[in-house]
Amino acid sequence: GGNKGGAPAPQNDKSKKGKGGKAGKDLKSSQRPGAAAGKEHVGAPRTDEMVAEIVKKFPDLEGQVGAGDGDQTVPEAIAAMMRASTLVTFVETRRTLFNAGAEERRRRRDALQTKLEEAFLQLQLLLKGASFFEEEEADMGLHRSLQRTVGSDALDALLLFQSVDGASTRPEAASEKNVPLSPSQRDALLADLPADVRNSCVAAKAALDDKEVTPLIDAIELAAEVAGLRLRRMDKKTEKPALASFRQNLISQLEAEDQPATALALVVPLIYTQVHHRAVTMPGRALATAIKRLKGTIPDANQTFVEGYHTSVVEHLQKKLTGEELVTQLPQLKTIGKDPMSIANSAGNEIQS
């Protein structure tokens, strides 16, 4: 009776303290998975939202009270029953979408890396071809042409590669489906990059306006390295198959071409791949000089034909004529392009080697 109405026995204090300490630990432990689950449930439908949806689909249930205890309405009871399974479905669906998105990002990153590597190799291949016209560069503008075409493709592939993970924040138009990118699209992509990567990419973008292609190649290589990519420099081992691929691509385009001016722009570089083993691309204004430099490397009859064809193309373009005669001579032009050392007749058949 001495403890009646007095302080609890010491052993009870100890017991409660111990239980309280353990309970504290259990509470903290139980909060960890709960916190993780809470993050997974962010964005999931709330119970009140589920109730509203049930009432929307079944308006007759609004306000109806269930048979159980309490004031819970039928829609609220249904929502409560569905809540757990809804959360499970929500989490599983979001994980599936995330994994699918990760796979899609990986696929796009691989595709853009391949595109960058191919453009970087081709840029080097074409720079070597342009060096054949070093003395005529001021008039031909081959370096500027390369910067606007293959150089821009390489830079765009690099920027898009580095923006894959931030694709949701970039401009909709800035995607690999519509390259080349506009200056504003490039600036938008650059703005989202980390500072170290951005600085090297800005330097590469600035190199597009250089007088020569070499600084652009160096800048793209450095920017790719900062981004974790090692681009391969062209050597004899990679040059030979690259040149063969370039030549085959020209042939494929030439075979399908029926426009005289475009066909001529394919034939001249195609001849260079065979007689000088160089890959060249050039603007229309450079064709005359390139054709003139062929003199002495192909049969005189073929040289005369190509020169005359070029003169006719220019005249027809200036006068906006249809050029039926040029279309008739297309088979002969194509034959010379594919085999410049064989003389072809007007039907495009070889008549002499």
ABEGO torsion letter per residue (X at the ends): XAABGBBBBAAAAAAAAAAAAAAAAAAAAAAAAAAAAAAAABGBBBAAAAAAAAAAABAAABGBBBABBEABBAAAAAAAAAAAAAAAAAAAAAAAAAAAAAAAAAAAAAAAAAAAAAAAAAAAAAAAAAAAAAAAAAAAGAAAAAAABAAAAAAAAAAAAAAAAAAAABBAABBAABOBBBAAAAAAAAAABBAAAAAAAAAAAAAAABABAAAAAAAAAAAAAAAGBBBBBBBAAAAAAAAAAAAAAAAAAAAABABAAAAAAAAAAAAAAAAAGBBBBBBAAAAAAAAAAABGABBAAAAAAAAAAAAAAAAAAAAGBAGAAAAAAAAAAAAAAABAABBBBAAGBBABX
